[in-house]
Amino acid sequence: MLSEQELQHTAAATSIDEFAESILRSVQNLSLELADVAGNVDDVSHRVARQTDYLVELTGLAERLAHSAREIDLAGMRAKENTGEFEKSSKESSVAVCSATQRIGHLVNDVSAIEEQLRELHDSLDGVTRVSGDIQSVAKLTNLLALNATIEAARAGEAGKGFAVVAGEVKQLANQTAGAAGVIDETISDVSSNVDHLIRSGGKAREVADNVSEGVTVINTAVTMFADMANNVQHDVASIAQAADQSLSECEVMRVRIEGAATEMKSANAALYEADERIQALLVNSEELIANVVNSGRKVRDTDIIDCVKATAVRISALFEQALASSQITTDDLFDEQYKPIANSDPQQFMTAFVQLTDRVVAPILEELLEHDERIIFCAAVDKQGFLPTHNKKFSHAQRPGQADWNNSHCRNRRIFNDRTGIACGQNLKPFLLQTYRRDMGNGEHVLMYDCSAPIHVNGKHWGGFRMGFSS
């Protein structure tokens, strides 16, 4: 039977415990809010950082775009000048081709006129040939007449001698006339032959000239069309040059605005980073206040969980020491930090030399502890770098290819959690560490929870820590 004084003391102690519990709950609620705000600020900070990187990249792209626009503008100006010269040359070529066409036309006319004159000459030569034939006929008749006169003169005797002389001269003249007519015939034949050749050559020359004239006409038409195209190209190039100049101005404006936005985003990111640091500092202070309340010696609701975490850390330390003593593992393998990536894992998973040991001796303890308190969500041992080799079964499923979000929630073993909470759990040397954090569950989902951890030492050497996540 308790005395009245003992009853009063017990009641006072219970009252103090309730007070400590209320203080703890208030501070923990504040820590949860701070952890949520810190998580949100961190998310926003990462988004702003990514947007800042995008804007910086856009600034570079805008600068390159402006540079390209300047190059296009210069090219447009050069093209405009070149097309002007091209149009001028096309016009000059058109004039030259027209002049050549006219000259070839004159040549065709001249060749046709020469051919006509040669045909007339050929006809005249035919008349001369006929006259030469007539002369030869007259010469033959004259010669015959002279022959008859000679015969008659011979018959007349002495009286016909004078007439015989005249007949001889007439005969000689007839022979000379016939000879000359023969020469004329030969000469006319040669001239006529040459004239025939000239007529044929002239005809071919006229045909060639006609073909040349047709070809030059086609060229003239093409040059005219080319000149029209050059004019159109110059017009289009002028439009392009004007558009390029306007685009250059707009690119410059865009570049300046993007640079301004990037500067403002950098300032906002710096402010968010500062705010995140201040919130993290407040979170640390609240966690220290929680630790002070728990360390006050008064029993609170989380005392059992804290005692369980501390005891489990000692238990795992003993198991590791036994494994070393029985040569189940070497010291180098137990403290292995050569994290070997597991192929085709997303999120990335790793293997170390001590994973098989933790799977064998730590895994049963983790499942056992889930029955200790309904508030416990998970528990695991992590090394000093935040590497978590073995997890609860519900978080140790085989990964699904191409389903990173699902893997993030259900495949949390073999992973490195080196965030603020994870790295603090692995490197903490205090008897216990209480933290408040927002756990990323994938698919954009987060869970606010508390995290309690205690250090694991193996033969006096710090290996890591045992951590337990539990709800409020």
Stockholm file with secondary structure:
# STOCKHOLM 1.0

chainA/1-472         MLSEQELQHTAAATSIDEFAESILRSVQNLSLELADVAGNVDDVSHRVARQTDYLVELTGLAERLAHSAREIDLAGMRAKENTGEFEKSSKESSVAVCSATQRIGHLVNDVSAIEEQLRELHDSLDGVTRVSGDIQSVAKLTNLLALNATIEAARAGEAGKGFAVVAGEVKQLANQTAGAAGVIDETISDVSSNVDHLIRSGGKAREVADNVSEGVTVINTAVTMFADMANNVQHDVASIAQAADQSLSECEVMRVRIEGAATEMKSANAALYEADERIQALLVNSEELIANVVNSGRKVRDTDIIDCVKATAVRISALFEQALASSQITTDDLFDEQYKPIANSDPQQFMTAFVQLTDRVVAPILEELLEHDERIIFCAAVDKQGFLPTHNKKFSHAQRPGQADWNNSHCRNRRIFNDRTGIACGQNLKPFLLQTYRRDMGNGEHVLMYDCSAPIHVNGKHWGGFRMGFSS
#=GR chainA/1-472 SS CCCHHHHHHHHHHHHHHHHHHHHHHHHHHHHHHHHHHHHHHHHHHHHHHHHHHHHHHHHHHHHHHHHHHHHHHHHHHHHHHHHHHHHHHHHHHHHHHHHHHHHHHHHHHHHHHHHHHHHHHHHHHHHHHHHHHHHHHHHHHHHHHHHHHHHHHHHHGGGGHHHHHHHHHHHHHHHHHHHHHHHHHHHHHHHHHHHHHHHHHHHHHHHHHHHHHHHHHHHHHHHHHHHHHHHHHHHHHHHHHHHHHHHHHHHHHHHHHHHHHHHHHHHHHHHHHHHHHHHHHHHHHHHHHHHHHHTTSCCCTTHHHHHHHHHHHHHHHHHHHHHHHTTSSCHHHHTCCCCEECTTCSSCCEECTTHHHHHHHTHHHHHHHTTTCTTEEEEEEEETTCEECCCCGGGBCCCCTTCHHHHHHHBCTTEECCSHHHHHHHHCCSSCEEEEEEEEEETTEEEEEEEEEEEEEETTEEEEEEEEEECC
#=GC SS_cons         CCCHHHHHHHHHHHHHHHHHHHHHHHHHHHHHHHHHHHHHHHHHHHHHHHHHHHHHHHHHHHHHHHHHHHHHHHHHHHHHHHHHHHHHHHHHHHHHHHHHHHHHHHHHHHHHHHHHHHHHHHHHHHHHHHHHHHHHHHHHHHHHHHHHHHHHHHHHGGGGHHHHHHHHHHHHHHHHHHHHHHHHHHHHHHHHHHHHHHHHHHHHHHHHHHHHHHHHHHHHHHHHHHHHHHHHHHHHHHHHHHHHHHHHHHHHHHHHHHHHHHHHHHHHHHHHHHHHHHHHHHHHHHHHHHHHHHTTSCCCTTHHHHHHHHHHHHHHHHHHHHHHHTTSSCHHHHTCCCCEECTTCSSCCEECTTHHHHHHHTHHHHHHHTTTCTTEEEEEEEETTCEECCCCGGGBCCCCTTCHHHHHHHBCTTEECCSHHHHHHHHCCSSCEEEEEEEEEETTEEEEEEEEEEEEEETTEEEEEEEEEECC
//
